[in-house]
Amino acid sequence: ANLVMVGIIITGALQVYRIDNISLINSGHGRVILLKSLIVAALIFVDNTVRQFVLRGMQRAKSLNEKVVYRLKRPVGFQLSLTVVVLATSSWLMAMRPPYVLQVDKGPRVDYAIVQDLEGDDDFRVRVSITPGNIGANRVLIELFGPSRIQNFTVKFTPENPNFSGFTINVPITRPGAALVAEDSGLLLRAPGNWKLEVNGVTTIGELKPLTSQFVIADGITVITTPKQGLKAMTTTTVPAATPAPTIAPTIAPTVAPTVAPTVAPAATTTVPPAG
């Protein structure tokens, strides 16, 4: 029985390390695990005490009298109560998601028009996805893959055109995860053309070196898709509906008859002979 108990403890510790890692105190799942561990430790202590008491009693007598059995009634009842509490905490844990277990996405899949993978020093890795990539309302997904802890996590969009204003998103996550900015949240990218992307954050060792990149917002007619790694870039152009050009009748210039110059008969010259 002791070997089985040791095996259960070792495998349980390995499982907790897999799904909770260092977030035993920082996450709700980890705190419930600690509570259950304390209750299980108390249950093991009571069980071992009762077993030792019974073994010592059996060594002294061939059978336990009524008085001894009555003395065991309270610790055995306490042991059963602890067992019920352990089962209750196990049911509680089944309804919680450990911090290092990804939740299954059951919603519709979204293909983002712009995907920017950024990586820097100190394991700073971020992915920013934008769709539909046109001027106006856009959906933005921000994913943090590292470091394990972060503060003051911000994503800044700045247009190249100085006549338009940019946006700064304060991302409300402190550990690896994702944040979604819906299209109806008021994020309107009004400037077509080049935009600058800047990601900032602070970790336990100080400020992280900003991650920067650029992307293009289309004008609503041409959508430029930034490909994922290993794919070729593709530009999709939507041709506007053809408008027939108005037909203009050619202008006919009036024909003017040529003017005939009148013919003037030459004047006759009379020659007078000189006198005598």
C-alpha positions as CSV (number, residue, x, y, z in Angstrom):
1,A,0.0,0.0,0.0
2,N,2.9,2.4,0.8
3,L,4.4,1.8,-2.7
4,V,1.1,2.5,-4.3
5,M,0.7,5.7,-2.3
6,V,4.2,6.8,-3.3
7,G,3.5,6.1,-7.0
8,I,0.2,8.1,-6.8
9,I,2.1,11.1,-5.2
10,I,4.9,11.0,-7.9
11,T,2.5,10.8,-10.9
12,G,0.3,13.5,-9.4
13,A,3.2,15.8,-9.0
14,L,4.3,15.2,-12.6
15,Q,0.8,15.9,-13.9
16,V,0.6,19.2,-11.9
17,Y,3.9,20.3,-13.3
18,R,2.6,19.6,-16.8
19,I,-0.7,21.5,-16.6
20,D,0.1,24.2,-13.9
21,N,3.9,24.5,-14.0
22,I,4.9,27.6,-11.9
23,S,1.4,29.0,-11.8
24,L,0.2,27.2,-8.7
25,I,-0.4,30.4,-6.8
26,N,-1.1,32.8,-9.7
27,S,-3.9,30.7,-11.2
28,G,-7.3,29.6,-9.7
29,H,-6.6,26.0,-10.9
30,G,-3.3,26.0,-9.1
31,R,-4.7,27.3,-5.9
32,V,-7.4,24.5,-5.9
33,I,-4.7,22.0,-6.5
34,L,-2.8,23.2,-3.4
35,L,-6.0,23.0,-1.4
36,K,-6.6,19.5,-2.5
37,S,-3.0,18.5,-1.8
38,L,-3.4,19.7,1.8
39,I,-6.6,17.8,2.3
40,V,-5.1,14.7,0.8
41,A,-2.0,15.1,3.1
42,A,-4.4,15.3,6.1
43,L,-6.3,12.2,4.8
44,I,-3.1,10.2,4.6
45,F,-2.1,11.3,8.1
46,V,-5.4,10.3,9.6
47,D,-5.4,7.0,7.6
48,N,-1.9,6.1,8.8
49,T,-2.8,7.0,12.4
50,V,-5.9,4.8,12.4
51,R,-4.0,1.9,10.8
52,Q,-1.2,2.1,13.4
53,F,-3.8,2.2,16.2
54,V,-5.6,-0.9,14.9
55,L,-2.3,-2.8,14.5
56,R,-1.1,-2.0,18.0
57,G,-4.6,-3.1,19.4
58,M,-4.5,-6.3,17.4
59,Q,-1.0,-7.1,18.8
60,R,-2.3,-6.8,22.4
61,A,-5.5,-8.7,21.9
62,K,-7.0,-11.2,19.6
63,S,-10.1,-9.0,19.0
64,L,-11.1,-5.3,19.6
65,N,-13.7,-4.8,22.3
66,E,-16.6,-2.4,22.1
67,K,-14.7,0.4,23.9
68,V,-11.9,0.4,21.4
69,V,-14.2,0.3,18.4
70,Y,-16.0,3.4,19.8
71,R,-12.7,5.2,20.1
72,L,-12.2,4.5,16.4
73,K,-15.6,5.9,15.4
74,R,-14.5,9.6,15.5
75,P,-11.2,9.3,13.5
76,V,-12.8,7.0,10.9
77,G,-15.7,9.5,10.5
78,F,-13.2,12.3,10.0
79,Q,-11.4,10.2,7.4
80,L,-14.6,9.7,5.5
81,S,-15.4,13.4,5.6
82,L,-12.0,14.2,4.2
83,T,-12.6,11.7,1.4
84,V,-15.8,13.5,0.5
85,V,-14.0,16.8,0.4
86,V,-11.3,15.4,-1.8
87,L,-13.9,14.2,-4.3
88,A,-15.6,17.6,-4.2
89,T,-12.3,19.4,-5.0
90,S,-11.7,16.9,-7.9
91,S,-15.1,17.8,-9.3
92,W,-14.3,21.5,-8.9
93,L,-11.0,21.0,-10.8
94,M,-12.9,19.3,-13.7
95,A,-14.8,22.5,-14.3
96,M,-11.6,24.7,-14.5
97,R,-9.0,25.1,-17.2
98,P,-5.4,24.8,-16.2
99,P,-3.2,27.7,-17.3
100,Y,-1.0,25.5,-19.6
101,V,-3.8,23.7,-21.3
102,L,-5.1,25.4,-24.5
103,Q,-8.8,25.7,-24.8
104,V,-10.4,24.1,-27.8
105,D,-11.7,26.7,-30.3
106,K,-15.2,25.8,-31.2
107,G,-16.0,29.1,-32.9
108,P,-15.8,29.9,-36.6
109,R,-12.4,30.1,-38.1
110,V,-11.2,33.5,-39.3
111,D,-8.6,33.8,-42.1
112,Y,-6.8,37.1,-41.4
113,A,-5.7,39.2,-44.4
114,I,-2.6,40.5,-42.6
115,V,-0.4,38.4,-40.3
116,Q,2.7,39.8,-38.7
117,D,5.1,37.5,-36.7
118,L,7.5,39.5,-34.6
119,E,10.4,38.1,-32.5
120,G,13.0,39.9,-30.5
121,D,15.4,39.6,-27.6
122,D,14.5,38.0,-24.2
123,D,12.1,35.5,-25.9
124,F,9.8,38.4,-26.9
125,R,7.5,36.8,-29.5
126,V,4.2,38.3,-30.7
127,R,1.8,37.7,-33.6
128,V,-0.5,40.5,-34.8
129,S,-3.3,39.6,-37.2
130,I,-5.6,42.1,-38.9
131,T,-8.7,41.6,-41.2
132,P,-10.1,42.5,-43.6
133,G,-7.1,44.8,-44.1
134,N,-9.2,47.7,-45.7
135,I,-9.8,51.2,-44.5
136,G,-12.5,51.4,-41.9
137,A,-13.3,48.9,-39.1
138,N,-10.9,46.0,-38.7
139,R,-10.6,43.0,-36.4
140,V,-7.3,42.6,-34.6
141,L,-6.0,39.5,-32.9
142,I,-2.9,39.9,-30.7
143,E,-1.1,36.7,-29.5
144,L,1.8,36.7,-27.0
145,F,4.0,33.6,-27.0
146,G,6.8,34.9,-24.7
147,P,8.1,35.9,-22.2
148,S,6.3,34.1,-19.4
149,R,5.4,37.3,-17.6
150,I,4.8,40.8,-19.1
151,Q,3.5,44.2,-18.0
152,N,2.5,47.4,-19.8
153,F,1.9,45.3,-23.0
154,T,0.9,47.7,-25.8
155,V,0.5,47.6,-29.6
156,K,0.7,50.8,-31.5
157,F,-0.5,51.5,-35.1
158,T,0.9,54.6,-36.8
159,P,-0.1,55.6,-40.4
160,E,2.6,57.0,-42.7
161,N,0.2,59.7,-43.8
162,P,0.5,62.5,-41.1
163,N,-3.0,63.7,-41.8
164,F,-4.5,60.6,-40.1
165,S,-4.2,59.6,-36.4
166,G,-3.0,56.3,-35.1
167,F,-4.1,53.9,-32.4
168,T,-2.5,52.4,-29.2
169,I,-4.0,49.2,-27.8
170,N,-3.3,48.4,-24.2
171,V,-3.4,44.6,-24.2
172,P,-4.8,43.3,-20.9
173,I,-2.7,40.1,-20.6
174,T,0.3,39.4,-18.3
175,R,1.3,36.0,-19.5
176,P,1.3,34.1,-22.8
177,G,-2.2,34.3,-24.3
178,A,-4.3,36.2,-26.8
179,A,-6.5,39.3,-26.9
180,L,-9.1,40.1,-29.5
181,V,-10.2,43.5,-30.7
182,A,-13.6,43.2,-32.4
183,E,-14.6,45.2,-35.5
184,D,-17.3,47.1,-33.5
185,S,-14.9,48.3,-30.8
186,G,-14.1,51.5,-32.7
187,L,-10.7,50.6,-34.2
188,L,-11.0,52.5,-37.5
189,L,-8.0,52.5,-39.7
190,R,-8.8,55.4,-42.0
191,A,-5.6,56.0,-43.9
192,P,-4.8,53.8,-46.9
193,G,-1.2,52.9,-47.5
194,N,1.7,52.0,-45.2
195,W,1.3,51.7,-41.4
196,K,3.9,51.2,-38.8
197,L,3.5,48.5,-36.1
198,E,5.2,48.8,-32.8
199,V,4.9,46.4,-29.8
200,N,6.2,47.3,-26.3
201,G,6.3,45.6,-23.0
202,V,8.0,45.4,-19.6
203,T,9.2,42.1,-18.0
204,T,10.7,41.3,-14.6
205,I,14.2,42.2,-15.8
206,G,13.2,45.6,-17.3
207,E,11.8,47.0,-20.5
208,L,11.8,44.8,-23.6
209,K,13.3,46.0,-26.8
210,P,10.3,47.2,-29.0
211,L,9.3,45.0,-31.9
212,T,8.5,46.9,-35.2
213,S,7.1,46.1,-38.5
214,Q,5.1,47.5,-41.4
215,F,1.9,46.6,-43.1
216,V,-0.4,48.0,-45.8
217,I,-4.0,49.0,-45.5
218,A,-5.9,48.9,-48.8
219,D,-8.2,51.5,-50.1
220,G,-11.2,49.2,-50.3
221,I,-10.6,48.1,-53.9
222,T,-7.2,46.4,-53.7
223,V,-6.6,44.1,-50.8
224,I,-3.0,43.2,-50.1
225,T,-2.6,39.9,-48.2
226,T,0.6,39.3,-46.2
227,P,1.3,35.6,-46.5
228,K,2.3,33.2,-43.8
229,Q,5.8,31.7,-43.8
230,G,6.3,29.5,-46.9
231,L,3.5,31.1,-49.0
232,K,3.7,33.5,-51.8
233,A,2.3,37.0,-51.6
234,M,-0.9,37.6,-53.5
235,T,-2.7,40.7,-54.5
236,T,-6.4,40.6,-55.2
237,T,-7.9,43.4,-57.2
238,T,-11.6,44.0,-57.4
239,V,-12.6,45.6,-60.6
240,P,-15.3,48.2,-60.3
241,A,-18.5,47.8,-62.4
242,A,-17.8,49.0,-65.9
243,T,-19.6,52.2,-66.8
244,P,-20.3,52.5,-70.6
245,A,-18.8,55.7,-72.0
246,P,-21.4,58.1,-73.5
247,T,-21.4,58.1,-77.3
248,I,-21.0,61.6,-78.7
249,A,-22.0,62.2,-82.3
250,P,-19.1,63.5,-84.4
251,T,-19.2,67.2,-85.2
252,I,-19.5,67.8,-88.9
253,A,-17.8,71.0,-90.0
254,P,-19.8,73.1,-92.4
255,T,-18.5,73.2,-96.0
256,V,-18.0,76.7,-97.3
257,A,-18.0,77.2,-101.0
258,P,-14.8,78.7,-102.3
259,T,-15.1,82.4,-103.2
260,V,-14.4,83.1,-106.9
261,A,-12.6,86.3,-107.4
262,P,-14.2,88.5,-110.2
263,T,-12.3,88.8,-113.4
264,V,-11.6,92.5,-114.2
265,A,-10.9,93.3,-117.8
266,P,-7.6,95.1,-118.3
267,A,-7.9,98.8,-119.1
268,A,-6.9,99.9,-122.6
269,T,-4.0,102.4,-122.8
270,T,-4.2,105.1,-125.5
271,T,-0.8,106.3,-126.9
272,V,-0.6,109.9,-128.1
273,P,2.2,110.6,-130.6
274,P,4.4,113.6,-129.8
275,A,3.9,116.9,-131.6
276,G,5.7,117.8,-134.9
